[in-house]
Amino acid sequence: MVKHTATSVVTIDRFIIEQERMHPAATGQLSDILYDVALAAKLITNKVRRAGLVDILGALDSENVQGEIQQKLDVFANETIVKAMDHGGRLCAMASEEEPELIPIPEQFRCGNYVLAFDPLDGSSNIDVNVPVGTIFSVLRKITRGVRGELEDVLQPGRRQVAAGYIIYGSSTMLVYTTGHGVHGFTLDPSIGEFLLSHPDIRIPTRGRYLSVNDSYEQHWDENVKALMRRYRGLDGQQKAMSVRYVGSLVADFHRNLLGGGVFAYPSNTQSPNGKLRLLYECNPLAFVVQQAGGSATNGVQDIMDLAPTELHQRSPLYIGSKDDIETAREFLSRKVA
C-alpha cells in the first residue's frame, strides 16, 4: 500500500490509480466501477442535501420487492446508480434491493466481467427526520460463460467479493470501501466536488464500546440471544457494559462501530426467524469491509461470507463488529438451549 502523510491531498481517483499500479495484471475495469460508484454518490448527495427544499421527501404509493413502502429518495437513488453504472462496459448485470429481478445491461451497451449488488438508500425511512442514510454496494466477478450476466453470477458467497463498501450521507458524505487490501475512507469536499482520502487503513478496535440493537424485539428473542445481550450490557458481571447506541440506519450504526469499535446485532426472532437484513445487499458487503478492518461477522451459526445465497432477496440474522465481541456472540449462540 502506498503511504500518505497527514498533509497529503489524495483524491479517490489518485488513490485508486496508485492501488491499481500495484497490480500489473489489473484490467482497470474494477477501478472504473469504483469511479462510477463515486459519481453516483455525488449525485445522490446533492439530492439528499436538498431533500427538504424540493419535492423529494416522503413516500410513494408503491411498494418494493420487500413489501416496504418506497420512499421518493429510494427510487431516485436506485435509478441514479443504475444509470451511472449500466453503460460503461464494466458490468454484465446488477441487482438492487429495490428491484424484484436481476437488472440486465441494456442491449446497446457492451458487457464487462463484473456484477454489482447494491442497496441504493439504506435507512431511507429516516430521511424525513434528518437521520443519516447510506448506500451499500458489493462487486463480484462474473462466473458464467455467456456475454450477459445471469442469476448465478450474483448468487455467490461473500468470500468471492472483489470489492465492497458504503457511502454515508450525514453531516458530511463519506465513501468507505475495500478491494481486499485494507479499508479506506474518503470524505467529499463539496467546495471542489472531490472525495479526499480522510481515513486510510481503517482498523476496528478488537473490543468495542458500542452495542447497536433494537431492544423492542427482546420479547421475541430466544434465550441465547437474551443471555448474549445481558453479557454485552455487563449485567452478568463478566465484562464492562457496552454503551447502547442505535440509530436504526444500518450504515450509520455500522460506520460508528467501525471507527469506535462495537457490535451491530439484528438477531432472528419469532417474527423473523430468518432474520431481516438482506444477505447480498447489506450483510455480505459490510462483512467484507469489517473483515478487512480486522473485525468479524456471523449469522450466529457461521461466518456471513461463507453462506451460499439461493435467492436474490435472501435474508439473514447479522452480528457484525469488533472481533472479540463477535467471538462472544459465537460462543453464546452455539449453546444448546435447555
N, C-alpha and C positions, 0 to 999 in steps of 0.2 A: 504494500500500500504506500502511495506517495504521502509523505508527511507535509503538513502545512503548519506554519506558525500562527500564533494567535492574531497577528496583524495581516495575514494573507487575506486577500479578497478573492474568493474562489466561487465562481458561478457553478451551477449544476452542470451546465454544458461542459465547462472546462474539466470538472471533476470526472464526468462520465468519459470524456476523451482520454484523460490520464489513466483511468482504470482499464479502458479498452486496450491501450498501448501495452499493458502488462500481459495481454493475452493475444499473441501474434496470430492465432488461428481464428480470432473473432471475425465475424462477417459484418458487424455493425448493425445487424437487424435488432438485436436486443437493446442496444444503445438508442436506436431511433424510437423504439417503443417507449422508453423512459422519457425521451424528449416530448413525445406526443402526450404522455400522461401529464407531464409538467404543464404543457399548453392547456390541456383540458382543465387542470387545477386552477390556472389563472382565470379562465373564462367563468368557471363556477364561482370562484372567489368574488369576482365582480358582481355576479347576481346575488350572492349571499350578503355582501356588504350593502346592497341597495334594496334588499328584500322588503324592508319596511316602507320604502318610498315608492315602490312600483307594485303592480298587481301580481305579486309572486308569492305572497303568504297565503296560508290556508290550504284546505283540502279540495280535491276534485270530487266528482260524483262517481269515479271509477275505483275499482279495487285492483291490486296487483295479484300475481300468481299466489302469493302467500295469504290472500284473503284480507289484506290490510287496505284501508282507505289510502289512496295515493295522495301525497302532498304535491302541490304545484312544483316545488323545487325538486322533488324526486324525479318527475317527468323531465324537467329541464336538464338536470344533471345526467340522467340516463341518455337523453338524446345528444347532449354535448359530447359525452365520452364516445358514443358510437360514431358520431360524425368526425371526431378528431382522430379516430383510430382505423376507420374502415377502408381508407383509400391509399394508404402508404405502402402496401405491398409487403408488410411485415407479418400480418396476421392471416390465419386461414379460417378463423371463426372467433366468435365471442360468446360469452354467457353472462347474463345480468340477473341479479336478484329480482329485478322488476319485470323480466320477460319470461314467459312460460316455456319457451323453446330455445334451442341454440340460435344465435344470431349469425346468419351467413354473411360472408363478404359479398357485396353486390357483384354481379356478373361482369360489369365493365372494368372492375379493378382486379389486378393480379393478386395472388395469394402468397403468403410467406410461410415460415416454418414454426410459427408460434400461435398459441391461443391465449386469450385474455379472459379471465373471470373477474367480475367486479360487483361490489355493492356501491351504486352511484352516490347515495347520500344516506349514510348510516345516521340514525338518530334524528331524522328529519321531522318527526312529530314534535320535537322540542324547539324547532326553529321559531315558532311564534313567540316563545318566551326567552329568546336570545341565548339559548344554551348552545355550546359548541357542537358542531356536527362534522361529519367527515366522509371521505371516500376511501374504500379499501380495494386493493387490486392484487391479482395473482397472475403470473405468467408461467405457462407450461410449454414444453417443446412438443411439436406435432409428432405423433407416433403412427398414424395411419398412412397408407400409401397413396391415396388419391390426392388430387390437387386441392380440393376443398376440404375444410375441416369437418370432422364427424364427432358424434357424441363421445366416442371412445377417447378422443383427444383431450376432452375436458375432464372425463371421469378417471383421473389418475390420482394416486395417493399424493399427499402433500410433500413427501420426500422428493418428488420429481419436479418440484417447482424450481425454476431457474431465476426467478425474481419475484418479489412481493413487497408490499408496502402500504402506506396510507397517507392521506392528506387530512389534516385537521384544520377546520375553518373556525378559528377562535379569535382571541384578541389580536393574534397575527396568524397568517397562514403558514403552516409547516408541511413539508413533504419529507417523509421518512421512508427509506427503502433499503433493501438488501438484495444483492445478487449472489449471496453465498460467501461473501468476503467482508463480513462485518456489517454493521448497521450505521447509516449516516443520515443526518437530519439537515434540511435546508429550509431557511426562513425566507419568505417572499418579501422583498423590499419594494413596496408599492411605488416609491419615487422613481425607480428605474425599471420596474416590471421584471425583475430577475430574482430567481431563487439563489440565495447565497449560502454557502456551507457555514452552518452555525453550531452543529453538534456532530463533530467527526467521531467515528468509532464509539458509538453509544454502548455502554455496558450497564446492565441492570444489576443492582445490588443482590448479593446471594440470598440475603434475608431481608424482607421488605417491611415497610412501615404501614402500608395501607391495605385495607380489605374493602373490596368493591363487590357488593352482593345485594340483591333485592330481598330484604327481610320479610316482605309481605307474603312470600311463599313458604315461610318456615313451617307452617302447619301441614304443608303438603310434602315436605322432605322426609326421606327415610332416616332412621336413627343414626346411621353412619355419617350422613351429611350434617345432622344436628350436632353430633359429637365433634366433628371437624370444625364447625363454626364456633363452638364453645372453646376449642383449643386456640383458634385464631384470636378470639377475643380475650384470651387469658383467663377464662372462667374456670378452667380445671387446674389452675395454678402451675402449669408446666412451662409456660412461656410468657413473655411480656405481651400485653394486649396490643393488638394492631388497631390503628385508628380507622374507623369506618368512614369511607368516602365513596359515595355512589351518586354519579350524575345521571345515569340512565341512558347515556350515549356511549356505546361501546368504545368508539375511537377515543373519546375524551377520557374515559376511565383507564383504558389501556395505556394511553400516552403518559398520563400522570404516573402510573405504576412503573412504566418502562424507565422513566427518568429517576423516580424516587424509590422504587422498589415496592413490591406488594403483589397482591393476588386479585385478579378479577375472576369471579365464580358465577356461573349460571348453571346450577345443578339440574338434573332431571327431577321431576316431581310427579305426583299422581295425576296432575292435569296435563303435563307434557312429559310423558315417560321417555320420549326420545330426545328430550332437550328442545331448545327453541332456536338457537343460533344456527346459521347455515354453514355447513362444512366447507363448501367450495368458496364462498364469498366472504366469510368472516373468520372462521376457525383456522383454516389452513394458512392463509396469508399471514395472519397475526402470529400463528405458531412458528412459522419460518422466521419472522422478524425476531421474536423473543428468543428463539433457539440460537440465532446468530449473535444475539446480545448477551448470551450466557445464561438465559433462563430456560423455561420448560413449559410444556402444555400437555394436558391429558384430558380424556373424556371421563376419567375416573377408573377406567379399566386398562387402557393402553394409550400410547403416545398418539396425539391427534394426527400427526403426519404419517402414521402407519395405517390409518383407516383407509379402506378401499371404497371409494364412493360408488354407489349403484344408481343414483339419480341426481339430476341437476340441482334440485332444491332439498336435498337431504339435510336433516337437522342433527345436531349433536349437543350433548352437555359439554361444558367447557370450564376448565380450571387452568388459568394461564398466568404466569408471572415469575417471581423470583424462584430460583432453582430449589433452595432448601424448603421453601414454603410449599412448592408443588410436590416435593418428596413427602412432606407431611400429609398432603391430600391423598397421595397414592397409598400411604400406609393405612389411613383411616378408611378409605373407600374400598380397600381389598378385604376388610374384616368381614367375617361371617356374622350376619345379624341373627341374634338368638331368637 
